[in-house]
Amino acid sequence: MKTLEERFWEKVDKNGPVPAHRPELGPCWVWVGCVNADGYGRFAVERRAVNASRVSLWLATGKWPAHCALHHCDNPPCVNPTHLYDGTKRDNAQDRAERKPNSWATGSRSGRHTRPEATARGERHGNAKLTEVDVWCIRNALSVGKATAKELAEAFDITTVTIYSVQHGNVYAEAGGPILPRTPYEGDRHHMRRSEFRPNGEKNIKAKLTEEMVRQIRREHKEEGANYLILAARYGVDKGTIGHLVRRETWQHVEG
């Protein structure tokens, strides 16, 4: 019976191409077994399919990769352990951005702009609950005051948030019916930060600090170099609270 290592390497061709951008790495070892849709090798370990590149790192180092097996060679089927390294998805994204800065289609180059017909919108969307006729009826009912948003939400089995989105054209923008602008309550006030609706500083009944204490904390941190932990213990609050007020994310109205 073959060992796992024997089964693995019999599916590898060690005479692969040499990466043009990193010739010093030598040839790729190409996986000739099963691959996924992106071209990465798949290998069964204890009846579970895993990435062949991760298995290669494991066999070479004796340690299972903590994150992802990333490629220096930029060749998905390669399992040469000298071409691989253990890295995070963030590392992978940064590497791709450096090597292929124009590979991500964003902004005006994205598919939503270049091929708008390919994006399912409105009633063509798989999760759509409304037809364009429904949208027209909702907008007209709201514009003339025949029904409230709550009544329409119950009638069409959707949320009032969706009703307002339909009314203001955030969804089904191409459907018919009058699109109404947001009122101050439904728009600006609705999206204002919660901090604008509650008392700040000492006026907040839950405040543990006074303005004088805030000034003292900032002074001790700046002039004496007291760290967050010391200040938190000294003033009976947590370290995060100290950090927020030192960075002026809170108590902004207090000078000093």
C-alpha positions in Angstrom: 0.0 0.0 0.0 1.4 3.4 -1.0 2.1 6.0 1.6 0.5 9.5 1.4 3.8 11.0 0.3 4.2 8.4 -2.5 0.6 9.0 -3.7 1.2 12.8 -3.7 4.5 12.9 -5.7 3.3 10.5 -8.4 0.9 13.2 -9.4 3.6 15.8 -9.9 5.6 16.6 -13.1 8.8 18.3 -12.0 9.7 19.4 -15.5 7.4 22.4 -15.5 8.0 25.9 -16.9 10.4 28.4 -15.2 8.6 31.5 -14.1 9.7 34.4 -16.3 9.6 37.0 -13.5 11.5 34.7 -11.0 13.9 32.5 -13.1 16.1 32.0 -10.0 13.4 29.8 -8.5 13.9 27.1 -11.1 11.1 25.0 -12.8 7.6 24.6 -11.5 6.5 21.2 -10.3 3.1 20.9 -12.0 0.3 19.0 -10.4 -1.2 16.6 -12.9 -4.0 15.2 -10.7 -7.4 16.7 -10.0 -7.6 20.5 -10.0 -10.4 23.0 -9.1 -11.9 25.6 -11.3 -9.1 28.0 -10.6 -6.4 25.5 -11.6 -5.2 24.7 -8.1 -4.4 21.0 -7.4 -6.6 19.0 -5.0 -5.4 16.0 -3.0 -7.2 13.7 -0.6 -5.9 13.6 2.9 -7.9 11.3 5.3 -10.8 11.3 2.8 -10.9 15.1 2.7 -9.9 17.1 -0.4 -7.4 19.8 0.3 -5.2 22.1 -1.7 -2.2 20.2 -3.1 0.1 23.3 -2.5 -0.7 23.1 1.2 0.2 19.4 1.3 3.5 20.2 -0.5 4.4 22.7 2.2 3.5 20.3 4.9 5.6 17.5 3.4 8.6 19.9 3.0 8.5 21.6 6.4 6.6 19.0 8.6 4.2 21.8 9.6 0.7 22.4 8.2 0.4 26.0 6.8 -1.3 28.3 9.3 -2.9 30.3 6.5 -2.7 29.8 2.7 0.0 28.3 0.5 0.8 31.3 -1.7 2.9 31.1 -4.9 6.0 33.1 -5.7 5.8 31.7 -9.3 2.2 32.8 -9.9 1.4 29.4 -11.3 -1.7 27.8 -9.7 -0.9 24.1 -10.4 2.7 24.4 -9.1 3.5 22.4 -5.9 7.2 23.1 -5.8 7.8 23.8 -2.1 10.5 26.4 -2.9 7.9 28.3 -4.9 5.4 28.4 -2.0 5.1 30.3 1.2 2.6 30.4 4.1 0.7 33.7 3.9 -2.7 35.3 4.6 -5.3 36.3 2.1 -4.3 39.9 2.7 -0.7 38.9 1.7 -2.1 37.3 -1.5 -4.1 40.4 -2.4 -1.1 42.8 -1.8 1.2 40.5 -3.9 -1.3 40.5 -6.7 -1.8 44.3 -6.5 2.0 44.8 -6.8 2.6 42.3 -9.6 -0.7 43.1 -11.6 -1.8 46.6 -10.6 -4.5 46.7 -13.2 -5.9 43.2 -12.7 -8.8 44.3 -10.5 -11.6 45.8 -12.5 -12.9 48.6 -10.3 -14.8 51.9 -10.8 -15.7 52.6 -14.5 -13.9 49.4 -15.5 -16.0 47.1 -13.4 -18.6 44.8 -15.0 -21.5 46.8 -13.6 -20.4 49.7 -15.8 -18.9 47.9 -18.8 -21.7 45.3 -19.0 -24.7 46.7 -17.2 -27.0 44.2 -19.0 -25.2 41.3 -17.3 -26.1 42.5 -13.8 -29.5 41.2 -12.6 -31.4 44.2 -11.4 -35.0 44.7 -10.3 -37.4 41.9 -10.9 -34.7 40.0 -12.8 -32.8 39.5 -9.6 -33.1 36.0 -8.1 -34.2 37.3 -4.7 -36.6 40.0 -6.0 -40.0 40.0 -4.2 -41.4 42.8 -6.3 -42.3 43.3 -10.0 -42.0 46.6 -11.8 -45.8 46.8 -11.6 -45.6 46.4 -7.8 -43.1 49.2 -7.6 -45.2 51.5 -9.7 -48.2 50.8 -7.4 -46.1 51.4 -4.3 -44.7 54.7 -5.5 -48.1 56.0 -6.7 -49.8 55.0 -3.4 -47.2 56.8 -1.4 -47.1 59.9 -3.6 -50.8 60.6 -3.2 -51.1 59.4 0.4 -53.4 56.4 -0.3 -51.4 54.1 2.1 -48.6 54.3 4.6 -45.2 52.6 4.3 -46.3 50.1 7.0 -49.5 49.2 5.3 -47.7 48.6 2.0 -45.0 46.6 3.7 -47.6 44.3 5.1 -49.5 44.1 1.8 -46.4 43.1 -0.2 -44.7 41.0 2.6 -41.6 43.1 2.7 -40.1 45.5 5.3 -40.8 49.2 5.6 -37.1 49.8 4.9 -37.6 48.3 1.4 -40.7 50.4 0.9 -38.7 53.6 1.6 -35.9 52.3 -0.7 -38.4 51.8 -3.5 -40.0 55.2 -2.8 -36.6 57.1 -3.0 -35.3 55.1 -6.0 -32.5 53.3 -4.1 -33.8 50.1 -5.6 -35.8 49.5 -8.8 -34.5 52.8 -10.1 -35.5 52.0 -13.7 -39.1 51.0 -12.8 -41.9 53.5 -13.2 -43.7 55.7 -10.7 -42.8 59.0 -9.0 -39.6 58.8 -7.1 -39.7 61.1 -4.1 -36.7 62.8 -2.4 -35.9 61.9 1.2 -37.4 64.1 3.9 -35.1 65.4 6.6 -36.5 62.7 9.0 -36.1 59.7 6.7 -32.8 60.9 5.2 -30.4 63.2 7.0 -31.6 62.7 10.5 -32.0 59.0 10.1 -28.4 58.7 9.1 -26.9 61.1 11.6 -24.5 59.5 14.1 -26.1 58.4 17.4 -23.7 60.7 19.2 -25.6 63.7 17.9 -28.8 62.6 19.6 -27.3 61.9 23.1 -25.6 64.2 25.7 -21.9 64.4 25.5 -19.3 64.5 28.2 -20.4 65.3 31.7 -24.0 65.7 30.5 -24.2 62.0 29.9 -25.6 60.3 33.0 -23.3 57.3 32.5 -20.1 59.4 32.3 -17.4 58.3 34.7 -15.1 61.2 34.0 -15.3 65.0 34.4 -13.8 67.5 32.0 -11.0 68.3 34.5 -10.2 64.5 34.7 -10.0 64.4 30.9 -7.6 67.3 30.8 -5.5 65.6 33.4 -5.4 62.3 31.6 -4.3 63.9 28.4 -1.7 65.9 30.2 -0.3 62.9 32.1 -0.2 60.9 28.8 1.6 63.6 26.9 3.9 65.1 29.5 4.6 62.1 31.8 4.3 59.3 29.2 1.7 57.4 31.3 0.4 54.5 29.2 -3.2 53.6 28.7 -3.2 50.7 31.2 -1.8 52.9 34.1 -4.3 55.7 33.3 -7.2 53.3 33.1 -6.4 51.8 36.5 -5.9 55.3 38.0 -9.2 56.7 36.8 -11.4 53.6 37.0 -12.2 53.2 33.3 -11.0 50.7 30.7 -8.0 51.1 28.4 -10.2 51.7 25.3 -11.9 54.7 26.9 -8.4 56.2 27.7 -7.3 55.6 24.1 -10.5 57.2 22.6 -10.1 60.4 24.7 -6.4 60.7 24.2 -6.9 60.4 20.4 -9.8 62.9 20.8 -12.3 60.5 19.4 -14.4 61.3 22.4 -14.6 64.4 24.6 -13.7 66.5 21.6 -15.2 69.6 23.1 -12.7 69.5 26.0 -9.6 71.5 25.3 -6.2 70.5 26.6 
